[in-house]
Amino acid sequence: MQHDTETGTTQDSPRAFGWCAWHKGHAENVRLIDVHEQGSGVGGNLFACEPCRETHRLVPLADRPL
């Protein structure tokens, strides 16, 4: 008996659900855009969803050249 073990399509990057800092709401497929390191103030990470990345021409941190 043969079983189908593949449940979906393969993508280059993982999908995540989180907060989009650009439209200020929850969204699927958010990617890390910028990291604000903590010096003397508040640090944090900025994530953006796919529609906001396209609209604002944002490049995810992992996709930028070194």
C-alpha positions in Angstrom: 0.0 0.0 0.0 1.4 3.4 -1.0 0.9 6.5 1.2 1.1 10.1 0.0 3.4 11.9 2.5 3.6 15.2 0.8 1.0 17.6 2.2 1.7 20.9 0.3 4.0 22.8 -1.9 7.6 23.6 -1.1 8.7 27.2 -0.8 12.1 28.9 -0.5 11.2 30.6 2.7 9.1 29.6 5.7 5.7 31.2 6.2 4.9 32.9 9.5 2.0 34.6 11.2 2.7 37.8 13.1 2.4 41.5 13.3 3.1 43.7 10.3 4.7 47.0 11.4 3.7 48.7 8.2 -0.1 48.3 8.2 -0.1 47.7 12.0 -2.1 44.5 12.0 -1.8 40.7 12.1 -0.9 39.0 8.8 0.3 35.8 7.3 3.7 35.4 5.7 5.5 38.1 7.6 9.3 38.5 7.0 11.9 40.3 9.1 12.7 43.6 7.5 14.8 45.5 10.1 16.3 45.0 13.5 16.5 47.9 16.0 19.3 47.0 18.4 18.9 48.1 22.0 21.4 50.8 23.0 20.0 53.1 25.6 16.5 52.8 24.3 14.0 50.2 23.3 15.1 47.6 20.7 12.9 45.4 18.5 12.3 43.8 15.2 10.2 45.1 12.3 8.2 42.5 10.2 6.2 43.1 7.1 3.6 41.1 5.3 3.8 40.3 1.5 1.4 43.0 0.4 3.3 45.7 2.4 6.6 44.4 1.1 5.4 44.8 -2.4 3.8 48.2 -1.9 6.7 49.7 0.0 9.4 47.8 -1.9 10.8 46.3 1.2 13.5 43.6 1.0 13.6 41.0 3.8 16.8 41.0 5.8 17.6 37.4 4.8 17.3 38.3 1.1 19.8 41.2 1.2 23.3 40.7 -0.1 26.1 40.6 2.5 
